[in-house]
């Protein structure tokens, strides 16, 4: 018995060391996989960055070689200098546009999701609401924007309203598509397992619709920005759209281009926020989409 105890302890120690070695190898593999994925994502980011830098270089060379006057087309160096020189002014007006866009987009999200769910759930509601939505969407938004300016003045409200009208439709359409794009076999399987219509809706239709919804949110965020700027074009006391009209009236092309660059960055910011929310909330779909992209590239 005295000889068996040391032997059993030694065997246990060997087993523990083997387990530790196995866990260590597993951690090393996972770390290596994360490093490879990070390097790959950084490589993928080089493509749009290199494309943007190439366009900037072509722009600067065209202005220099063709001797284009700056009141027609300022070079990117002049535009960047103008952004730094007028940064307080640009930042002040960017905050106004960002506020109008965010509120309009937020209202569009709050209203669009229940509307899409009710339309898919109830056929009578769909027959009543869908034709009205399509009819309102066919009306030119510039005409409606001008009418809102007449009705509500030059404050925030008409721009928020225009931003909402442009943003809600793609969200509703994409969400309806996602709620309906279900394989019939899946719904038949749910029925065979005695799932109620409400359970099928919550457990199957809603998870399936999330990727579609985020596609609509991405497009809606950009259209919300467009709506706010269009409203500022027609009549406002501030905002990047107002600044475009201000620079255009004074033939200040450099300020105009600086304003457009800030608008571009603002649109990218809104799109990236929605994209980050998508990665955080439905990471399973983003991972599957990246795998499909890798398979397609291969």
Secondary structure as the mmCIF struct_conf table of DSSP 4:
data_model
#
loop_
_struct_conf.conf_type_id
_struct_conf.id
_struct_conf.beg_label_comp_id
_struct_conf.beg_label_asym_id
_struct_conf.beg_label_seq_id
_struct_conf.end_label_comp_id
_struct_conf.end_label_asym_id
_struct_conf.end_label_seq_id
HELX_RH_AL_P HELX_RH_AL_P1 UNK A 2 UNK A 65
TURN_TY1_P TURN_TY1_P1 UNK A 66 UNK A 67
TURN_TY1_P TURN_TY1_P2 UNK A 70 UNK A 72
HELX_RH_AL_P HELX_RH_AL_P2 UNK A 76 UNK A 85
TURN_TY1_P TURN_TY1_P3 UNK A 86 UNK A 86
HELX_RH_AL_P HELX_RH_AL_P3 UNK A 87 UNK A 121
HELX_RH_AL_P HELX_RH_AL_P4 UNK A 123 UNK A 138
BEND BEND1 UNK A 139 UNK A 139
HELX_RH_AL_P HELX_RH_AL_P5 UNK A 141 UNK A 152
TURN_TY1_P TURN_TY1_P4 UNK A 153 UNK A 154
BEND BEND2 UNK A 155 UNK A 155
HELX_RH_AL_P HELX_RH_AL_P6 UNK A 156 UNK A 180
HELX_RH_AL_P HELX_RH_AL_P7 UNK A 184 UNK A 192
TURN_TY1_P TURN_TY1_P5 UNK A 193 UNK A 194
HELX_RH_AL_P HELX_RH_AL_P8 UNK A 197 UNK A 200
HELX_RH_PI_P HELX_RH_PI_P1 UNK A 201 UNK A 205
HELX_RH_AL_P HELX_RH_AL_P9 UNK A 206 UNK A 234
BEND BEND3 UNK A 235 UNK A 235
BEND BEND4 UNK A 237 UNK A 239
HELX_RH_AL_P HELX_RH_AL_P10 UNK A 240 UNK A 249
TURN_TY1_P TURN_TY1_P6 UNK A 250 UNK A 251
HELX_RH_AL_P HELX_RH_AL_P11 UNK A 253 UNK A 281
HELX_RH_AL_P HELX_RH_AL_P12 UNK A 283 UNK A 297
#
